[in-house]
Amino acid sequence: MRAQRLAVRWYAREVPGPRPPRVERAYGRAIRAWSRALERPGPGAELAHLRLGTLLWSERDGEGAAEQLEEALLEGLAGDDAAKAQVVLGDLAFEAGDVAGAAPYYDEAVAAGGPMADYARYKRAWCAYDLDDVEAAAADAVVLAQGDGAIADEARRDLARFVAFTPDADVAVWLGRACGADAACLDAGWADVGRLRD
C-alpha cells in the first residue's frame, strides 16, 4: 500500500496544478489494489470499501466514491471510520447542491462524536441555514463557538451571519449564548453583525 500512502500524501499537500505522472500511477495502483481486494469476500470488506471510496473521492469521482462509502456503511463500518464516511457522503451531496440530502449524513457524524463531530456540526449548521432554519443553524454555531481554536472563531462569525437580519434582541440572545460573559467575543460578534448589516 506504499502507492496509496504516496498518493494520499500528495493529495493532502493540495499542490496546485497537475500531479506528476508518478503520483498519478500511484493513485491508479492504489485504486486497482483496493478493487482487487473487494473481489475476494472476507472480513474487512467495510474498510476496503472505505479506502476505495476515499481514493475515488480524492480523484473527484463522486459517484464512485458515494457508491463505495454507502457499501462500507452497509457492510457494518462503525466508529470514527463510519463518521468519516458520513462526512464525505455529506460533502458530496452538499457539493452537488443537495443540501437537504447532505444534512442526514452530517447528523449521523455529529451523533457518532469523535474527531469528525465538529466539522460535521459546522457543515450541518450551513445546511440548516441554506434550508432557512436559522434557529438550528444558530444552535449549532453556538455549540461550536463555545469551543476552542479556529473553529470557534469561525463559528462566531457564522453565527453573526445566521442571525444578522433577525431582531436585535434575538441577536443579543444568540451572541450571549455563544460568548457568555466574554466582552471581547460579544464586541467582535456585534461588529460582525454590523458589517453584515451595512
ROVEX-924206 format. One record per residue (C-alpha): x, y, z; residue in three letters. Coordinates in steps of 0.001 Angstrom, whole numbers, plus 500000, padded with zeros to 6 digits. Example, Ala and Ser with C-alpha at 12.3 -4.5 7.8 and 13.67 -1.06 7.14 Angstrom:
2
512300495500507800ALA 513670498940507140SER 
***
This chain:
198
500000500000500000MET 503017502248499561ARG 501310503587496429ALA 498275504638498413GLN 500350506358501088ARG 502250508292498414LEU 499028509293496675ALA 497347510378499897VAL 500398512390500969ARG 500396514172497622TRP 496676514888497808TYR 496952516144501389ALA 499515518714500287ARG 496938520225497918GLU 499608521246495474VAL 498052523282492671PRO 498342522056489130GLY 498568518586487692PRO 500108515793489687ARG 503338514268488430PRO 502943511031486431PRO 504469509040489283ARG 501715510178491638VAL 499035509539489009GLU 500319505993488662ARG 500331505599492461ALA 496671506589492617TYR 495841504144489843GLY 497713501306491571ARG 496030502004494892ALA 492565502077493313ILE 493235498806491489ARG 494613497190494656ALA 491551498059496746TRP 489245496992493896SER 491006493614493729ARG 490756493261497492ALA 486985493635497220LEU 486794490806494678GLU 487698488378497476ARG 484939488284500080PRO 486060488202503655GLY 486486490157506834PRO 487498493780506463GLY 485408494469503354ALA 483945497558505013GLU 487432499049505401LEU 488332498191501800ALA 485180499985500639HIS 486108502954502812LEU 489663503137501428ARG 488493502787497838LEU 485754505356498401GLY 488149507934499817THR 490589507355496957LEU 487810507805494402LEU 486693510941496224TRP 490215512339496013SER 490123511548492290GLU 486932513638492048ARG 484814510569491200ASP 481890511500493411GLY 479533508839492115GLU 482053506034492573GLY 483055507363495986ALA 479441507561497172ALA 478784504009495997GLU 481802502632497866GLN 481146504617501044LEU 477483503594501143GLU 478596499994500686GLU 481087500394503554ALA 478278501564505830LEU 476049498679504726LEU 478893496241505454GLU 478945497434509065GLY 481542500192509157LEU 481465501674512663ALA 483043504241514941GLY 485268507023513652ASP 485557505363510244ASP 481773505433509845ALA 481740509104510843ALA 484392509837508194LYS 482300508062505564ALA 479195510002506655GLN 481062513304506400VAL 482378512542502916VAL 478904511473501784LEU 477524514697503242GLY 480193516734501479ASP 479444515003498171LEU 475732515780498496ALA 476425519354499640PHE 478805519993496717GLU 476179518603494329ALA 473680521141495680GLY 471590518578497570ASP 471663520384500906VAL 468628518521502244ALA 470294515233501305GLY 473564516216502970ALA 472074517079506371ALA 471240513494507485PRO 474824512394506827TYR 476123515230508987TYR 473535514371511659ASP 474916510824511826GLU 478508512050512071ALA 477624514504514860VAL 475781511772516743ALA 478821509490516466ALA 481038512065518168GLY 484765511683517715GLY 487188513752515675PRO 484752514473512812MET 481929515790515009ALA 482880519478514998ASP 483372519587511240TYR 480072517736510729ALA 478285520147513081ARG 479765523092511177TYR 478530521714507850LYS 475159520818509400ARG 474766524437510508ALA 475275525598506937TRP 472762523031505690CYS 470193524337508166ALA 470901527937507164TYR 470595527111503461ASP 467276525409504245LEU 466085528595506045ASP 466225527042509518ASP 468056529903511244VAL 467276528505514692GLU 469030525177514026ALA 471943526863512244ALA 472457529281515124ALA 472186526481517717ALA 474991524506516044ASP 477106527638515661ALA 476695528401519381VAL 477923524916520350VAL 480990525368518138LEU 481626528952519262ALA 481845527759522856GLN 484804525530521935GLY 488433526408521362ASP 490575527349518420GLY 489922528474514896ALA 486604526670514561ILE 485214528675517496ALA 486142531975515852ASP 484733530826512520GLU 481537529640514217ALA 481090533021515937ARG 481436534778512575ARG 478975532357511016ASP 476584532853513919LEU 476654536573513159ALA 475820535790509524ARG 472992533447510526PHE 471281535917512873VAL 472305539307511431ALA 468906540016509953PHE 466823538928512913THR 465698541496515550PRO 468453542915517787ASP 467007541181520856ALA 467427537799519144ASP 470981538660518087VAL 471800539558521685ALA 470414536224522932VAL 472386534158520395TRP 475630536072520941LEU 475125535790524691GLY 474780532019524386ARG 477920531808522269ALA 480111534235524199CYS 478842534123527750GLY 480466536948529718ALA 483409537318527304ASP 483214541019526409ALA 485749540734523575ALA 483724537937521984CYS 480496539926522304LEU 482132543040520826ASP 483535541029517926ALA 480134539384517369GLY 478298542709517257TRP 480995544115514959ALA 480449541149512592ASP 476689541719512658VAL 477214545425511981GLY 479420544711508953ARG 476849542314507565LEU 474019544804508014ARG 475882547620506270ASP 
***
